[in-house]
Amino acid sequence: METRQIPKPGEFYRHFKMKYYQIIAVATHSETREQMVVYQALYEDFGIYVRPLDMFLSETDHDKYPDVAQKYRFERVNKPCAAAESLERTEPEHPAASQEPEQKASAQMDDIEVKEERTSKEREQVMDLEVERFLDADTYKAKLDILMSLRNDITDKQLHDMAAVLDVIMEDGTVDDKFLSLVNCLRTMARFEVNR
């Protein structure tokens, strides 16, 4: 049996039923010490779920679901939403037989650019939803958890928006520097936070 990589916060996974999720954390059960995957749906109510790591990484039950082609119950993907795939599937194809080779190559490059632009826009939409979750979070701890899940994809503008909500002034520097600065501010705020 092949060894699968443990999910990391911020990664996107597709369930074999074609629903998309983002990893929030891999946690440890306090009593059994079993590793659990904490993940959030990227559809409808954006519910947050927990599943044992072994079950999360397990193969799809092909006896129960014989029509499913996906090997594993959850598979890592780069594109976080089904809309990207459905857009690609419905994209009109260029009639290849009637075009010269140069025209075909040009048309294919146009297709690639359009798909990349769509994927980029969809990624931005998902990130905007995550920033909204950050803004709506009730506690500094919740804000910190959301910020940590965005580490690999966050932009300078999003960091500044988040800092503004917290009344934190961002120093000049790289996105990584600003990210770490905001993380440190949130950790300090969370430490002194009193639940009322």
ChimeraX commands (.cxc) that place a marker at each C-alpha (Angstrom):
marker #1 position 0.00,0.00,0.00 radius 0.5
marker #1 position 1.42,3.40,-0.95 radius 0.5
marker #1 position 2.06,6.01,1.71 radius 0.5
marker #1 position 0.08,9.22,1.26 radius 0.5
marker #1 position 1.20,12.64,2.37 radius 0.5
marker #1 position -0.49,14.05,5.47 radius 0.5
marker #1 position -2.73,17.02,4.55 radius 0.5
marker #1 position -1.48,20.49,5.42 radius 0.5
marker #1 position -3.47,23.60,6.40 radius 0.5
marker #1 position -4.60,25.56,3.36 radius 0.5
marker #1 position -4.49,22.63,0.93 radius 0.5
marker #1 position -7.54,21.82,-1.17 radius 0.5
marker #1 position -9.05,18.35,-1.54 radius 0.5
marker #1 position -11.79,16.90,-3.73 radius 0.5
marker #1 position -14.10,14.26,-2.24 radius 0.5
marker #1 position -15.03,11.41,-4.57 radius 0.5
marker #1 position -18.56,12.88,-4.71 radius 0.5
marker #1 position -16.95,15.93,-6.40 radius 0.5
marker #1 position -17.29,18.33,-3.46 radius 0.5
marker #1 position -14.32,20.53,-2.55 radius 0.5
marker #1 position -12.81,21.14,0.87 radius 0.5
marker #1 position -9.97,23.13,2.41 radius 0.5
marker #1 position -7.80,21.70,5.17 radius 0.5
marker #1 position -7.87,23.74,8.37 radius 0.5
marker #1 position -5.60,21.55,10.51 radius 0.5
marker #1 position -4.51,18.05,11.45 radius 0.5
marker #1 position -5.38,17.72,15.13 radius 0.5
marker #1 position -4.81,15.06,17.78 radius 0.5
marker #1 position -7.72,13.61,19.76 radius 0.5
marker #1 position -7.09,14.54,23.40 radius 0.5
marker #1 position -7.92,11.11,24.82 radius 0.5
marker #1 position -7.17,8.55,22.10 radius 0.5
marker #1 position -4.24,10.48,20.54 radius 0.5
marker #1 position -5.70,9.60,17.13 radius 0.5
marker #1 position -4.86,12.11,14.39 radius 0.5
marker #1 position -7.90,13.88,12.95 radius 0.5
marker #1 position -8.26,16.05,9.85 radius 0.5
marker #1 position -10.20,19.28,10.36 radius 0.5
marker #1 position -11.53,20.59,7.06 radius 0.5
marker #1 position -14.06,23.06,5.71 radius 0.5
marker #1 position -16.54,22.68,2.87 radius 0.5
marker #1 position -16.12,25.13,-0.01 radius 0.5
marker #1 position -19.83,25.05,-0.85 radius 0.5
marker #1 position -23.24,25.92,0.63 radius 0.5
marker #1 position -22.91,26.65,4.36 radius 0.5
marker #1 position -19.10,26.18,4.48 radius 0.5
marker #1 position -19.46,23.64,7.30 radius 0.5
marker #1 position -16.42,22.49,9.26 radius 0.5
marker #1 position -15.86,18.76,9.66 radius 0.5
marker #1 position -13.53,16.36,11.47 radius 0.5
marker #1 position -12.56,12.90,10.23 radius 0.5
marker #1 position -9.89,10.45,11.40 radius 0.5
marker #1 position -6.73,10.83,9.31 radius 0.5
marker #1 position -6.74,7.15,8.29 radius 0.5
marker #1 position -10.29,7.45,7.00 radius 0.5
marker #1 position -9.52,10.74,5.23 radius 0.5
marker #1 position -6.59,9.14,3.39 radius 0.5
marker #1 position -8.36,5.83,2.70 radius 0.5
marker #1 position -9.30,4.48,-0.70 radius 0.5
marker #1 position -12.82,4.89,-2.01 radius 0.5
marker #1 position -15.06,1.91,-1.24 radius 0.5
marker #1 position -15.53,0.72,-4.82 radius 0.5
marker #1 position -17.85,-2.09,-3.68 radius 0.5
marker #1 position -20.24,0.49,-2.26 radius 0.5
marker #1 position -19.59,3.06,-5.03 radius 0.5
marker #1 position -18.77,1.02,-8.18 radius 0.5
marker #1 position -19.24,3.97,-10.57 radius 0.5
marker #1 position -16.66,6.18,-8.84 radius 0.5
marker #1 position -13.36,6.43,-10.73 radius 0.5
marker #1 position -11.46,8.38,-8.06 radius 0.5
marker #1 position -9.01,6.07,-6.24 radius 0.5
marker #1 position -9.06,7.78,-2.86 radius 0.5
marker #1 position -11.92,9.14,-0.75 radius 0.5
marker #1 position -10.20,12.57,-0.78 radius 0.5
marker #1 position -7.60,13.63,-3.35 radius 0.5
marker #1 position -5.48,16.77,-3.24 radius 0.5
marker #1 position -6.19,19.30,-6.01 radius 0.5
marker #1 position -4.73,22.63,-7.05 radius 0.5
marker #1 position -8.07,24.06,-8.12 radius 0.5
marker #1 position -10.38,24.58,-5.16 radius 0.5
marker #1 position -13.76,24.52,-6.85 radius 0.5
marker #1 position -15.83,22.43,-9.19 radius 0.5
marker #1 position -16.71,25.50,-11.22 radius 0.5
marker #1 position -13.25,25.47,-12.81 radius 0.5
marker #1 position -13.68,21.93,-14.09 radius 0.5
marker #1 position -17.21,22.49,-15.31 radius 0.5
marker #1 position -16.10,25.62,-17.16 radius 0.5
marker #1 position -13.30,23.66,-18.81 radius 0.5
marker #1 position -15.63,20.82,-19.79 radius 0.5
marker #1 position -18.16,23.17,-21.39 radius 0.5
marker #1 position -15.60,25.28,-23.22 radius 0.5
marker #1 position -16.18,25.14,-26.99 radius 0.5
marker #1 position -13.48,23.31,-28.89 radius 0.5
marker #1 position -11.90,24.79,-31.98 radius 0.5
marker #1 position -12.43,22.82,-35.18 radius 0.5
marker #1 position -8.91,21.43,-35.54 radius 0.5
marker #1 position -9.23,19.92,-39.00 radius 0.5
marker #1 position -9.97,23.20,-40.77 radius 0.5
marker #1 position -7.16,25.24,-39.19 radius 0.5
marker #1 position -3.57,25.69,-40.20 radius 0.5
marker #1 position -0.97,24.50,-37.64 radius 0.5
marker #1 position -0.07,28.09,-36.68 radius 0.5
marker #1 position -3.74,28.93,-36.13 radius 0.5
marker #1 position -4.19,25.77,-34.03 radius 0.5
marker #1 position -1.22,26.67,-31.83 radius 0.5
marker #1 position -2.49,30.23,-31.42 radius 0.5
marker #1 position -5.98,29.00,-30.55 radius 0.5
marker #1 position -4.57,26.54,-28.02 radius 0.5
marker #1 position -2.50,29.28,-26.38 radius 0.5
marker #1 position -5.63,31.46,-26.19 radius 0.5
marker #1 position -7.48,28.56,-24.53 radius 0.5
marker #1 position -4.69,28.09,-21.99 radius 0.5
marker #1 position -4.66,31.81,-21.15 radius 0.5
marker #1 position -8.46,31.86,-20.72 radius 0.5
marker #1 position -8.35,28.77,-18.46 radius 0.5
marker #1 position -5.51,30.24,-16.38 radius 0.5
marker #1 position -7.41,33.52,-16.05 radius 0.5
marker #1 position -10.56,31.66,-14.93 radius 0.5
marker #1 position -8.59,29.57,-12.44 radius 0.5
marker #1 position -6.93,32.71,-11.09 radius 0.5
marker #1 position -10.30,34.46,-10.70 radius 0.5
marker #1 position -11.79,31.42,-8.98 radius 0.5
marker #1 position -8.82,31.24,-6.60 radius 0.5
marker #1 position -9.32,34.95,-5.82 radius 0.5
marker #1 position -13.02,34.33,-5.12 radius 0.5
marker #1 position -12.19,31.53,-2.68 radius 0.5
marker #1 position -9.58,33.74,-1.01 radius 0.5
marker #1 position -12.09,36.60,-0.76 radius 0.5
marker #1 position -14.49,34.23,1.02 radius 0.5
marker #1 position -11.72,33.29,3.43 radius 0.5
marker #1 position -10.95,36.96,4.10 radius 0.5
marker #1 position -14.66,37.52,4.80 radius 0.5
marker #1 position -14.56,34.60,7.26 radius 0.5
marker #1 position -11.60,36.30,8.93 radius 0.5
marker #1 position -13.46,39.60,9.18 radius 0.5
marker #1 position -16.57,37.88,10.59 radius 0.5
marker #1 position -14.73,35.69,13.11 radius 0.5
marker #1 position -15.78,36.41,16.70 radius 0.5
marker #1 position -12.48,35.76,18.46 radius 0.5
marker #1 position -8.84,36.54,17.84 radius 0.5
marker #1 position -8.09,32.82,18.10 radius 0.5
marker #1 position -10.57,32.12,15.26 radius 0.5
marker #1 position -9.03,34.93,13.20 radius 0.5
marker #1 position -5.57,33.47,13.82 radius 0.5
marker #1 position -6.70,29.99,12.72 radius 0.5
marker #1 position -8.16,31.40,9.50 radius 0.5
marker #1 position -5.05,33.48,8.83 radius 0.5
marker #1 position -2.81,30.43,9.30 radius 0.5
marker #1 position -4.88,28.46,6.77 radius 0.5
marker #1 position -4.27,31.20,4.17 radius 0.5
marker #1 position -0.48,31.33,4.54 radius 0.5
marker #1 position 0.42,29.98,1.08 radius 0.5
marker #1 position -2.03,32.08,-0.93 radius 0.5
marker #1 position -2.50,35.39,0.88 radius 0.5
marker #1 position -1.76,38.67,-0.92 radius 0.5
marker #1 position -0.32,41.94,0.33 radius 0.5
marker #1 position -3.69,43.68,-0.09 radius 0.5
marker #1 position -5.52,41.00,1.91 radius 0.5
marker #1 position -2.97,41.31,4.72 radius 0.5
marker #1 position -3.47,45.08,4.80 radius 0.5
marker #1 position -7.27,44.65,4.86 radius 0.5
marker #1 position -7.00,42.25,7.79 radius 0.5
marker #1 position -4.57,44.52,9.63 radius 0.5
marker #1 position -6.88,47.51,9.14 radius 0.5
marker #1 position -9.78,45.66,10.78 radius 0.5
marker #1 position -7.55,44.92,13.77 radius 0.5
marker #1 position -6.25,48.52,13.92 radius 0.5
marker #1 position -2.74,47.20,13.32 radius 0.5
marker #1 position -0.28,49.21,11.25 radius 0.5
marker #1 position 1.74,47.13,8.79 radius 0.5
marker #1 position 5.44,47.84,8.45 radius 0.5
marker #1 position 7.11,47.70,5.04 radius 0.5
marker #1 position 8.50,44.34,4.02 radius 0.5
marker #1 position 7.74,41.18,2.11 radius 0.5
marker #1 position 4.38,39.42,2.23 radius 0.5
marker #1 position 5.99,36.78,4.48 radius 0.5
marker #1 position 7.27,39.44,6.88 radius 0.5
marker #1 position 3.85,41.08,7.04 radius 0.5
marker #1 position 2.15,37.71,7.48 radius 0.5
marker #1 position 4.41,36.81,10.42 radius 0.5
marker #1 position 3.90,40.26,11.94 radius 0.5
marker #1 position 0.12,39.87,11.77 radius 0.5
marker #1 position 0.33,36.34,13.21 radius 0.5
marker #1 position 2.36,37.66,16.16 radius 0.5
marker #1 position -0.14,40.48,16.74 radius 0.5
marker #1 position -3.06,38.05,16.70 radius 0.5
marker #1 position -1.28,35.64,19.06 radius 0.5
marker #1 position -0.77,38.49,21.51 radius 0.5
marker #1 position -4.38,39.65,21.16 radius 0.5
marker #1 position -5.66,36.08,21.59 radius 0.5
marker #1 position -3.57,35.64,24.74 radius 0.5
marker #1 position -5.29,38.61,26.41 radius 0.5
marker #1 position -8.74,37.97,24.96 radius 0.5
marker #1 position -11.50,37.53,27.53 radius 0.5
marker #1 position -14.64,35.69,26.48 radius 0.5
marker #1 position -17.72,37.48,27.72 radius 0.5
marker link #1:1,2 radius 0.2
marker link #1:2,3 radius 0.2
marker link #1:3,4 radius 0.2
marker link #1:4,5 radius 0.2
marker link #1:5,6 radius 0.2
marker link #1:6,7 radius 0.2
marker link #1:7,8 radius 0.2
marker link #1:8,9 radius 0.2
marker link #1:9,10 radius 0.2
marker link #1:10,11 radius 0.2
marker link #1:11,12 radius 0.2
marker link #1:12,13 radius 0.2
marker link #1:13,14 radius 0.2
marker link #1:14,15 radius 0.2
marker link #1:15,16 radius 0.2
marker link #1:16,17 radius 0.2
marker link #1:17,18 radius 0.2
marker link #1:18,19 radius 0.2
marker link #1:19,20 radius 0.2
marker link #1:20,21 radius 0.2
marker link #1:21,22 radius 0.2
marker link #1:22,23 radius 0.2
marker link #1:23,24 radius 0.2
marker link #1:24,25 radius 0.2
marker link #1:25,26 radius 0.2
marker link #1:26,27 radius 0.2
marker link #1:27,28 radius 0.2
marker link #1:28,29 radius 0.2
marker link #1:29,30 radius 0.2
marker link #1:30,31 radius 0.2
marker link #1:31,32 radius 0.2
marker link #1:32,33 radius 0.2
marker link #1:33,34 radius 0.2
marker link #1:34,35 radius 0.2
marker link #1:35,36 radius 0.2
marker link #1:36,37 radius 0.2
marker link #1:37,38 radius 0.2
marker link #1:38,39 radius 0.2
marker link #1:39,40 radius 0.2
marker link #1:40,41 radius 0.2
marker link #1:41,42 radius 0.2
marker link #1:42,43 radius 0.2
marker link #1:43,44 radius 0.2
marker link #1:44,45 radius 0.2
marker link #1:45,46 radius 0.2
marker link #1:46,47 radius 0.2
marker link #1:47,48 radius 0.2
marker link #1:48,49 radius 0.2
marker link #1:49,50 radius 0.2
marker link #1:50,51 radius 0.2
marker link #1:51,52 radius 0.2
marker link #1:52,53 radius 0.2
marker link #1:53,54 radius 0.2
marker link #1:54,55 radius 0.2
marker link #1:55,56 radius 0.2
marker link #1:56,57 radius 0.2
marker link #1:57,58 radius 0.2
marker link #1:58,59 radius 0.2
marker link #1:59,60 radius 0.2
marker link #1:60,61 radius 0.2
marker link #1:61,62 radius 0.2
marker link #1:62,63 radius 0.2
marker link #1:63,64 radius 0.2
marker link #1:64,65 radius 0.2
marker link #1:65,66 radius 0.2
marker link #1:66,67 radius 0.2
marker link #1:67,68 radius 0.2
marker link #1:68,69 radius 0.2
marker link #1:69,70 radius 0.2
marker link #1:70,71 radius 0.2
marker link #1:71,72 radius 0.2
marker link #1:72,73 radius 0.2
marker link #1:73,74 radius 0.2
marker link #1:74,75 radius 0.2
marker link #1:75,76 radius 0.2
marker link #1:76,77 radius 0.2
marker link #1:77,78 radius 0.2
marker link #1:78,79 radius 0.2
marker link #1:79,80 radius 0.2
marker link #1:80,81 radius 0.2
marker link #1:81,82 radius 0.2
marker link #1:82,83 radius 0.2
marker link #1:83,84 radius 0.2
marker link #1:84,85 radius 0.2
marker link #1:85,86 radius 0.2
marker link #1:86,87 radius 0.2
marker link #1:87,88 radius 0.2
marker link #1:88,89 radius 0.2
marker link #1:89,90 radius 0.2
marker link #1:90,91 radius 0.2
marker link #1:91,92 radius 0.2
marker link #1:92,93 radius 0.2
marker link #1:93,94 radius 0.2
marker link #1:94,95 radius 0.2
marker link #1:95,96 radius 0.2
marker link #1:96,97 radius 0.2
marker link #1:97,98 radius 0.2
marker link #1:98,99 radius 0.2
marker link #1:99,100 radius 0.2
marker link #1:100,101 radius 0.2
marker link #1:101,102 radius 0.2
marker link #1:102,103 radius 0.2
marker link #1:103,104 radius 0.2
marker link #1:104,105 radius 0.2
marker link #1:105,106 radius 0.2
marker link #1:106,107 radius 0.2
marker link #1:107,108 radius 0.2
marker link #1:108,109 radius 0.2
marker link #1:109,110 radius 0.2
marker link #1:110,111 radius 0.2
marker link #1:111,112 radius 0.2
marker link #1:112,113 radius 0.2
marker link #1:113,114 radius 0.2
marker link #1:114,115 radius 0.2
marker link #1:115,116 radius 0.2
marker link #1:116,117 radius 0.2
marker link #1:117,118 radius 0.2
marker link #1:118,119 radius 0.2
marker link #1:119,120 radius 0.2
marker link #1:120,121 radius 0.2
marker link #1:121,122 radius 0.2
marker link #1:122,123 radius 0.2
marker link #1:123,124 radius 0.2
marker link #1:124,125 radius 0.2
marker link #1:125,126 radius 0.2
marker link #1:126,127 radius 0.2
marker link #1:127,128 radius 0.2
marker link #1:128,129 radius 0.2
marker link #1:129,130 radius 0.2
marker link #1:130,131 radius 0.2
marker link #1:131,132 radius 0.2
marker link #1:132,133 radius 0.2
marker link #1:133,134 radius 0.2
marker link #1:134,135 radius 0.2
marker link #1:135,136 radius 0.2
marker link #1:136,137 radius 0.2
marker link #1:137,138 radius 0.2
marker link #1:138,139 radius 0.2
marker link #1:139,140 radius 0.2
marker link #1:140,141 radius 0.2
marker link #1:141,142 radius 0.2
marker link #1:142,143 radius 0.2
marker link #1:143,144 radius 0.2
marker link #1:144,145 radius 0.2
marker link #1:145,146 radius 0.2
marker link #1:146,147 radius 0.2
marker link #1:147,148 radius 0.2
marker link #1:148,149 radius 0.2
marker link #1:149,150 radius 0.2
marker link #1:150,151 radius 0.2
marker link #1:151,152 radius 0.2
marker link #1:152,153 radius 0.2
marker link #1:153,154 radius 0.2
marker link #1:154,155 radius 0.2
marker link #1:155,156 radius 0.2
marker link #1:156,157 radius 0.2
marker link #1:157,158 radius 0.2
marker link #1:158,159 radius 0.2
marker link #1:159,160 radius 0.2
marker link #1:160,161 radius 0.2
marker link #1:161,162 radius 0.2
marker link #1:162,163 radius 0.2
marker link #1:163,164 radius 0.2
marker link #1:164,165 radius 0.2
marker link #1:165,166 radius 0.2
marker link #1:166,167 radius 0.2
marker link #1:167,168 radius 0.2
marker link #1:168,169 radius 0.2
marker link #1:169,170 radius 0.2
marker link #1:170,171 radius 0.2
marker link #1:171,172 radius 0.2
marker link #1:172,173 radius 0.2
marker link #1:173,174 radius 0.2
marker link #1:174,175 radius 0.2
marker link #1:175,176 radius 0.2
marker link #1:176,177 radius 0.2
marker link #1:177,178 radius 0.2
marker link #1:178,179 radius 0.2
marker link #1:179,180 radius 0.2
marker link #1:180,181 radius 0.2
marker link #1:181,182 radius 0.2
marker link #1:182,183 radius 0.2
marker link #1:183,184 radius 0.2
marker link #1:184,185 radius 0.2
marker link #1:185,186 radius 0.2
marker link #1:186,187 radius 0.2
marker link #1:187,188 radius 0.2
marker link #1:188,189 radius 0.2
marker link #1:189,190 radius 0.2
marker link #1:190,191 radius 0.2
marker link #1:191,192 radius 0.2
marker link #1:192,193 radius 0.2
marker link #1:193,194 radius 0.2
marker link #1:194,195 radius 0.2
marker link #1:195,196 radius 0.2
view
